[in-house]
Amino acid sequence: MFHKLILVGNLGRDPEMRYTPGGQAVTTLSVASNRTYTDSSGNQVKQTIWFRVSVWGKQAESCHQYLRKGRPVLVEGRLNPDDNGNPRIWNAQDGTPRASFEVTAETVRFLGGRDEGGASGGEEGGFAPGPETEDEIPF
């Protein structure tokens, strides 16, 4: 079996890099993907889904070096479910249940300009930054 996830979004915080005991680099990205749609009542609804992305090896080092909060990225990878095949479930500080989608990146493409943090006007099109609620995720 095979599955592939393609994700386009903005970084919710600066990348965090560490090394495994074996010396392999791993960088964690927090990526917000926005979707706007009109519901059956005619109201416009904005939905944001957060993904925790792990990047390994030399690509992890490049992500840590060049990416910053707000930068648009395209990630190709695979979804890492919990033992039951679901997203990771946790409780926010206010006690409400939340879910986290975990992704292992195969490829990370930097979108926007070299020093650009927010929206992009390049050929890939602009991506609005995610909401400020990303800090509620406990990692």
N, C-alpha and C positions, 0 to 999 in steps of 0.2 A: 504494500500500500504506500501511497505517496500523498502528501499535502504540502501546499506552499501558500504562504500568506504574503500579500503585497500591501504595504501600509505607507500612506503619505500623511505626514503631520508635522507638528512643530515640537521642538524640545521644551519641556516644562521646567527644566533646570539644567545647570551645567553637567556634563558627563562626569561620572565618578569611576576612576580606574584603580584597580588593585592587581596584584599578582598572586597566582596560585602558589602553593609550596613548591611545585615543580618549575616555577619561573615563567609560566605562561600568563600573558596580559589578558585581563578581562575588564571591559568597560560596560557600565550600566547606563542606559539612556531611558529617560522618561518621556514618552512621545504621546501627544494629544492629537487625535484625529477628529475633526469637526464635520458635522453634517447638518444641513438646514433643510427642513421640509415643511409642507403645509398639511396640517391634520384635517380630519373630516369636518371639523367645525370652521375651517378656513383660517385658523390661527397658524402663524409661522412658529415653528418649534426648532430650537437649536439644541443639538445633541452632541456631547463630547464624550469620546471613549478614550481612556488612558491605557497605554501599553507599557510594560516594563520590558525593555529590550536588552539582551546580553550580547555583546560583540566580543569575539575572541581573536587572539594573535596580533599580527601587525596591523590589521584593520582596527582593532581596539585602540592601539596606540595612536593611529591617525585620527580616529574619532575624538579621543581625549585631547589631542593637540589642536584640532581645527574647529570643533563644534562648540557652540555656546548656547545658552538659554535663548529660546525664541527662533532659532535657526530651523528652516524647513528641511526635512529629510525624506528620502524614500528608502524603506527597508524591505528587503526580500528575506524571508526566513520561514521558520516553522513554529507553530503554536506549541507551548509546553503546558498541557493540562495537569490538574492534580491527579491523585490516584484513581479518582472516579471519572476522569475525562472532563472535568468542569474547570472553570477559572478559579483561581485562589480566592476564597471568601474570607473577609476579615471585618471587624467592627470599627467604625470611625470613632473619634473622640466623643461624639454626641450619642453613641450607642447604636447608630443605624448601620445595617449590614452593607458592605461594599464588596465589589469584585475587582480582581486584578487579572489582566490578561498578560501572561508571560510569553515572550517570544525570544527565540535564539536566532540571531541574524546570520544569514549567509552573505548578504551584500548590503552595504549602506552607501547610498548616494547622497552627496551634499547638494542641496538645491539652493537657489538664490545666489547672490553675489558673494565674493570672498569674505568681506567683513560685514555682511548683512546679517542682522539678527531677526528682524520681524518679517513683514510681508515682502514678497519678491515681485519684481516687475519684469523678470526675464521671460524667456520663452516657455518655461514650465508653468507660468501663471502665478498669481498671488495666493498665499495661504494665510488666513487670519490666525493670530496667536490664540492659544487656548485660554480658558478662564483661569483666574487666580486661585482656584480651589485645589490645585495640584498638590499643595502642601499638606493636604489631609491624608495622602497616601503614606503609610507608615514605613517607608524604606527609602 
